[in-house]
Amino acid sequence: MANGRDSESDTFVQLRTERRKNLRKSILVLKIKGEGEKGVFFGYANILGKGGMFITTVNPMKPGEEFDISFRLPGADRDIRCRCKVVWRRQFDPTTLKREPGMGIQFLDLPEDMANEVQSYLSRA
């Protein structure tokens, strides 16, 4: 009865543990400027965490690609700049319009003072 049921034959769902190490927050729109091998691109992020972000784009880069990024947090007076890497991507799929195409990126060399700014922003309600 460890799962709250009377018999082991009952079907139950085991929940996965949360894999994220850092707090993340949805933001309305964050303008992103990236610069990589394919040139400069602009995108929008609507989810930000201390370790990375999701960038909405119809042409996401491939996992493993690295590029420089800069963005400004709402209310901040300077840009956050660092190197980042694409860790996953979601292609455009007209059958799942509720899921935006884009890419999840990981910050690689975010300076500590800028990481603290991101964490401070995420901590505010």
Secondary structure, DSSP 8 states (H G I E B T S, - for coil): -TTSSS-TTS-----------S-EEEEEEEEEEEEETTEEEEEEEEEEETTEEEEE-SS---TT-EEEEEE--TT-SS-EEEEEEEEEEE---TT-TTS--EEEEEESS--HHHHHHHHHHHH--
